[in-house]
């Protein structure tokens, strides 16, 4: 869910709020019984970090910045305004400046 929220945040700005509500409801209704009655506490293990997940998070964030930049530059009203004034080159410069 994190990847979808980050990559398409410019397309649907209410998505993080809806995801928070859905996750809170799921935690309360779906996972509460399982966490309380059907699972045991895991054995603690010391770790130096989150491992490969750190690199994946960086990658998702980089893709999200590029994706949101393209969405803003080529589909938003601001991008269309820049495109009317300066043409496609203006939109590409907007994308470069945004990045």
RODO-2510 file (C-alpha; in nm, 4 decimals, decimal comma):
residues 99
     n   res          X          Y          Z
     1     x     0,0000     0,0000     0,0000
     2     x     0,2919     0,2319     0,0724
     3     x     0,4122     0,2091    -0,2866
     4     x     0,0733     0,2944    -0,4340
     5     x     0,0318     0,5868    -0,1967
     6     x     0,3716     0,7304    -0,2759
     7     x     0,3643     0,6774    -0,6504
     8     x     0,0128     0,8082    -0,7125
     9     x    -0,0169     1,0744    -0,4411
    10     x    -0,0435     1,3557    -0,6954
    11     x    -0,3252     1,1791    -0,8818
    12     x    -0,5472     1,1284    -0,5749
    13     x    -0,4430     1,3454    -0,2764
    14     x    -0,7059     1,1946    -0,0443
    15     x    -0,5548     0,8467    -0,0763
    16     x    -0,3335     0,8730     0,2357
    17     x    -0,6312     0,9731     0,4498
    18     x    -0,8433     0,6902     0,3114
    19     x    -0,5580     0,4431     0,3610
    20     x    -0,5233     0,5535     0,7230
    21     x    -0,8955     0,5024     0,7845
    22     x    -0,8955     0,1625     0,6127
    23     x    -0,5878     0,0468     0,8041
    24     x    -0,7302     0,1610     1,1385
    25     x    -1,0559    -0,0198     1,0681
    26     x    -0,8738    -0,3326     0,9549
    27     x    -0,6530    -0,3277     1,2619
    28     x    -0,9526    -0,2853     1,4889
    29     x    -1,1904    -0,5268     1,3192
    30     x    -0,9711    -0,7751     1,1340
    31     x    -0,6459    -0,8106     1,3219
    32     x    -0,7521    -0,7482     1,6810
    33     x    -0,8916    -1,0960     1,7424
    34     x    -0,6008    -1,2655     1,5696
    35     x    -0,3452    -1,0597     1,7590
    36     x    -0,5140    -1,1173     2,0942
    37     x    -0,6082    -1,4848     2,0770
    38     x    -0,4459    -1,6716     1,7886
    39     x    -0,0824    -1,5621     1,7828
    40     x     0,1986    -1,5649     2,0324
    41     x     0,4552    -1,2979     2,0974
    42     x     0,7584    -1,3457     1,8686
    43     x     1,0999    -1,4227     2,0117
    44     x     1,3095    -1,1064     2,0211
    45     x     1,6091    -1,0947     1,7876
    46     x     1,8524    -0,8058     1,7643
    47     x     1,8942    -0,6640     1,4153
    48     x     2,1308    -0,4003     1,2782
    49     x     1,8683    -0,2472     1,0500
    50     x     1,5800    -0,3352     0,8247
    51     x     1,8035    -0,4979     0,5644
    52     x     1,7006    -0,5009     0,1996
    53     x     1,3807    -0,3146     0,2817
    54     x     1,5799     0,0089     0,3206
    55     x     1,6971    -0,0096    -0,0424
    56     x     1,3450    -0,0950    -0,1595
    57     x     1,2033     0,2063     0,0257
    58     x     1,4618     0,4334    -0,1388
    59     x     1,3730     0,2878    -0,4789
    60     x     0,9978     0,3349    -0,4249
    61     x     1,0573     0,6943    -0,3145
    62     x     1,2697     0,7684    -0,6213
    63     x     1,0060     0,6217    -0,8537
    64     x     0,7393     0,8200    -0,6675
    65     x     0,9223     1,1501    -0,7171
    66     x     0,9623     1,0860    -1,0891
    67     x     0,6033     0,9622    -1,1303
    68     x     0,4527     1,2546    -0,9401
    69     x     0,6694     1,4959    -1,1352
    70     x     0,5352     1,3615    -1,4636
    71     x     0,1783     1,3662    -1,3326
    72     x     0,2089     1,7291    -1,2261
    73     x     0,3922     1,8423    -1,5390
    74     x     0,1691     1,6718    -1,7943
    75     x    -0,1782     1,6412    -1,6400
    76     x    -0,2286     1,9206    -1,3867
    77     x    -0,3701     2,2636    -1,4633
    78     x    -0,0384     2,4189    -1,3656
    79     x     0,1448     2,1962    -1,6134
    80     x    -0,1081     2,2767    -1,8873
    81     x    -0,0620     2,6474    -1,8170
    82     x     0,3143     2,6151    -1,8511
    83     x     0,2621     2,4096    -2,1678
    84     x     0,0458     2,6807    -2,3228
    85     x     0,3013     2,9512    -2,2452
    86     x     0,6255     2,7707    -2,3228
    87     x     0,5254     2,4563    -2,5133
    88     x     0,6408     2,1024    -2,4429
    89     x     0,9895     2,2286    -2,3613
    90     x     0,8409     2,4325    -2,0778
    91     x     0,6744     2,1242    -1,9355
    92     x     0,9987     1,9314    -1,9497
    93     x     1,1792     2,2175    -1,7764
    94     x     0,9064     2,2166    -1,5120
    95     x     0,9719     1,8460    -1,4629
    96     x     1,3478     1,9016    -1,4358
    97     x     1,3021     2,1848    -1,1847
    98     x     1,0542     1,9746    -0,9865
    99     x     1,3021     1,6889    -0,9677
***
